[in-house]
Amino acid sequence: MTEPAKAAAVQMVSGDQVDANLSAAAEGIRRAADRGAELVVLPENFAFMGRHQTDVLGVAEADSDGPMQTFLARAAERHGITLVGGSLPLNGPEAGRVRSACLVYGPDGQRLARYDKRHLFDVTLTGGEGYRESSTFAAGDRPVTVDTPVGRLGLSICYDLRFPEHYRELVAAGAEILLAPSAFTAATGAAHWAILVRSRAIENLCFMVAPNQGGTHVNNRSTHGESMVVSPWGEVLARCPVGGGAGVAVAPLPLSELAPLRQRFPALTHRQTTDYPGT
């Protein structure tokens, strides 16, 4: 019997130096590939987390051109893996704003998909910590799924986790593995991270690969960590420590079990869409 493919969620503590971040990402990818991972997912902002939100405008790349994208393509080809750059800033048509883009590369180094973050993190937390992503980012406008050698992926980024309808669109498009590369804050992560990741897996009967930033960054803000791989039944198959710095969570994804599970527990087909207002 063929062994199921393995997936890896790479945890990082990215800073404001792109070269240093790419070196750290390369080490995480190597560790994941050495452990047999065929799908490797990096966290949100893997290549850059600046001291100020507007710093991202200075490192944004043109679509399909730049060192961050070249790095992803070469790393995917070098290791023969499906590699997901959790998010990086790409220039868009809006002056003074960029797109937060999740990029997927195949084992030959060719780009397979791009997803632009739909839900932007404009919130104020207790203690005065606040974020206004919409001041420097423009939102994407469509869900994205993509076929890869390890299965059909459904893409999302961080704050998308709080919007279950986004994932229902992905499942309706055939997603088997949901990805949630993130940079959850220490406060919101402690309260909601594991609950949200497991809930999205359970309610959609999908595998979930959720890499997170995990540590204290150059702007003195902290992220939660606890990167994980979760089964369609909500089991945590692999997990990095909370706020524990760089790490890799690796687990097999037995996709052959997905169809029988959905047949035995057909919650997706029981959904009465005509009865739900707003659908």
Residue pairs with C-beta under 8 A, 6 or more apart in sequence:
3 252
4 252
4 253
4 254
4 255
4 256
5 38
5 39
5 149
5 150
5 151
5 252
5 253
5 255
6 35
6 36
6 37
6 38
6 39
6 250
6 251
6 252
6 253
7 37
7 38
7 39
7 40
7 41
7 150
7 177
7 207
7 209
7 229
7 250
7 251
7 252
7 253
8 32
8 35
8 37
8 39
8 40
8 41
8 209
8 229
8 248
8 249
8 250
9 41
9 43
9 209
9 210
9 211
9 212
9 227
9 228
9 229
9 238
9 240
9 248
9 249
10 25
10 28
10 29
10 32
10 40
10 41
10 42
10 43
10 46
10 211
10 227
10 247
10 248
11 28
11 43
11 211
11 212
11 213
11 214
11 225
11 227
11 240
11 244
11 245
11 246
11 247
11 248
11 249
12 21
12 24
12 25
12 28
12 42
12 43
12 46
12 211
12 213
12 214
12 246
13 24
13 213
13 214
13 215
13 216
13 217
13 223
13 245
13 246
14 21
14 24
14 43
14 45
14 46
14 47
14 48
14 49
14 213
14 217
15 21
15 49
15 217
15 218
16 48
16 49
16 50
16 51
16 55
16 218
18 47
18 48
18 59
18 67
18 68
21 46
21 47
21 48
21 49
22 47
22 67
22 68
22 71
24 246
25 42
25 46
25 47
25 71
25 75
26 71
26 75
27 246
28 40
28 42
28 246
28 248
29 40
29 42
29 75
29 79
29 81
29 83
30 79
31 248
32 40
32 81
32 248
32 250
33 40
33 79
33 81
35 248
35 250
36 250
37 81
37 248
37 250
38 81
38 82
38 149
38 150
39 81
39 82
39 84
39 148
39 150
39 151
39 153
39 177
39 209
39 253
40 79
40 81
40 82
40 83
40 84
41 84
41 86
41 179
41 181
41 209
41 211
42 83
42 84
42 85
42 86
42 181
42 211
43 86
43 181
43 182
43 183
43 211
43 212
43 213
43 227
44 86
44 87
44 100
44 157
44 158
44 181
44 182
44 183
44 212
44 213
45 86
45 87
45 88
45 183
45 213
46 85
46 86
46 87
46 88
46 181
47 59
47 68
47 71
47 85
47 88
48 55
48 56
48 59
48 68
48 88
48 89
49 183
49 213
49 217
49 218
49 219
50 56
50 59
50 218
50 219
51 218
51 219
52 219
53 131
53 132
53 133
53 135
53 136
54 135
54 136
56 89
56 98
56 136
57 89
57 96
57 98
57 136
59 68
59 89
60 89
60 90
60 91
60 98
61 67
61 68
61 69
61 88
61 89
61 90
61 91
62 90
62 91
63 90
63 91
63 114
64 111
68 85
68 88
69 85
69 88
69 103
69 111
72 83
72 85
72 103
72 105
73 105
73 109
73 110
73 111
74 109
75 83
75 105
76 82
76 83
76 105
76 106
76 107
76 108
76 109
77 105
77 107
77 108
77 109
80 107
81 107
82 104
82 105
82 106
82 107
82 112
82 148
82 149
82 150
83 104
83 105
84 102
84 103
84 104
84 105
84 153
84 155
84 179
84 181
85 102
85 103
85 104
85 105
86 102
86 157
86 181
86 182
86 211
87 100
87 101
87 102
87 117
87 157
87 158
87 181
88 100
88 101
88 103
89 98
89 99
89 100
89 101
89 137
90 98
90 99
90 101
90 114
90 116
91 98
91 99
92 98
92 99
92 138
94 138
96 136
97 135
97 136
97 137
97 138
98 136
98 137
98 138
99 116
99 117
99 137
99 138
99 140
100 116
100 117
100 133
100 137
100 157
101 114
101 115
101 116
101 117
102 114
102 115
102 116
102 117
102 144
102 155
102 156
102 157
102 179
102 181
103 111
103 113
103 114
104 111
104 112
104 113
104 114
104 146
104 148
104 153
104 155
105 111
105 112
106 112
106 148
106 149
107 149
112 146
112 147
112 148
113 144
113 145
113 146
113 153
113 155
114 144
115 140
115 143
115 144
115 155
115 156
115 157
116 138
116 139
116 140
116 141
117 137
117 139
117 140
117 157
117 158
117 159
117 160
118 139
118 140
118 141
118 142
118 143
118 160
118 163
118 166
119 139
119 159
119 160
119 162
119 163
119 166
120 133
120 134
120 137
120 139
120 159
121 131
121 133
121 158
121 159
122 131
122 132
122 133
122 134
123 130
123 131
124 130
125 185
125 187
125 188
126 187
127 187
129 185
129 187
129 221
133 159
143 154
143 155
143 166
143 169
143 170
143 173
144 154
144 155
145 152
145 153
145 154
145 155
145 170
145 173
145 174
145 175
146 152
146 153
146 155
147 153
150 177
150 253
151 176
151 177
151 207
151 253
151 255
152 174
152 175
152 176
152 177
153 175
153 176
153 177
153 178
153 179
154 167
154 170
154 171
154 173
154 175
154 177
154 178
154 179
154 206
155 170
155 179
156 166
156 167
156 170
156 178
156 179
156 180
157 180
157 181
157 182
158 180
158 181
158 182
158 183
158 184
160 166
160 180
161 180
161 182
161 196
161 197
161 200
162 192
162 196
164 199
164 200
164 203
165 279
167 175
167 178
167 200
167 203
167 204
167 206
168 204
170 178
170 204
171 204
171 205
171 206
171 268
175 204
175 206
176 206
176 207
176 255
176 258
177 206
177 207
177 208
177 209
177 253
177 255
178 200
178 201
178 204
178 206
178 207
178 208
178 209
179 208
179 209
179 210
180 197
180 200
180 208
180 209
180 210
181 210
181 211
181 212
182 193
182 210
182 211
182 212
182 213
183 212
183 213
183 223
184 192
184 193
184 212
184 213
184 223
184 224
185 221
185 222
185 223
185 224
186 221
186 222
186 223
186 224
186 243
188 224
189 212
189 223
189 224
189 225
189 226
189 242
190 224
190 242
193 212
193 224
193 226
194 226
194 228
194 236
197 208
197 210
197 228
197 230
198 208
198 230
198 234
198 236
199 234
200 206
200 208
201 207
201 208
201 230
201 231
201 232
201 233
201 234
202 232
202 233
202 234
203 267
204 232
204 268
205 232
205 258
205 261
205 262
205 265
205 267
205 268
206 232
206 258
207 229
207 230
207 231
207 232
207 253
207 255
207 258
208 228
208 229
208 230
209 229
209 230
210 227
210 228
210 229
210 230
211 227
211 249
212 223
212 224
212 225
212 226
212 227
212 240
213 223
213 224
213 225
214 223
214 224
214 225
214 226
214 227
214 240
214 241
214 242
214 243
214 244
214 245
214 246
214 247
215 222
215 223
215 225
215 243
215 244
215 245
215 246
216 222
217 223
222 243
223 243
224 242
224 243
225 240
225 241
225 242
225 243
225 244
225 245
225 247
226 239
226 240
226 241
226 242
226 243
227 239
227 240
227 247
227 249
228 236
228 237
228 238
228 239
228 240
228 249
229 236
229 237
229 238
229 239
229 249
229 250
229 251
229 253
230 236
230 237
231 237
232 257
232 258
232 261
233 261
237 251
237 252
238 249
238 250
238 251
239 249
240 247
240 248
240 249
241 247
262 268
262 269
273 279
